[in-house]
Amino acid sequence: MKRILIFPLLLLLLTACSGPKAEIGPRFSFIEVVEDREQAVLHEIEDIDIILEDSEVIVGNEEMLEKYPRFELEQIPAYLIFENTGVLTKDMVMWTYDLEEAVFYLEDMVEEYKEAMEKQ
């Protein structure tokens, strides 16, 4: 009797484990705070659209404080990067005033995504 139950359960487990892998979708967003809209450059990162869920360009500290009063900036430009970590949940993974650091981080995430897609 036990063998009769174990065999179907084992088959069910193997079937569930060997199913198609879920595709990793866009999971990052960012807020780019600049003094002039033309200074916004994170959108120009090559292949950023494959990881980008949402983005926002904010011009000036006043607009930033109006939209997001919990974030107090010491200087502009500023870059805030978030990762979608679950259903309706985003965690800040980076806050920087250095454009190169923000670009490097996002480019690294693009590369990680491409590598994960190649393995599938």
Buried (B, 14 or more C-beta within 10 A) or exposed (E): EEEEEEEEEEEEEEEEEEEEEEEEEBBBBBBBBBEEEEBBBBEEBEEBEBBBBEBBBBBBBEEBBEEBEEBEBEEBBBBBBBBBEEEEEBEEBBBBBEBEEBBEBBBEBBEEBEEEEEEE
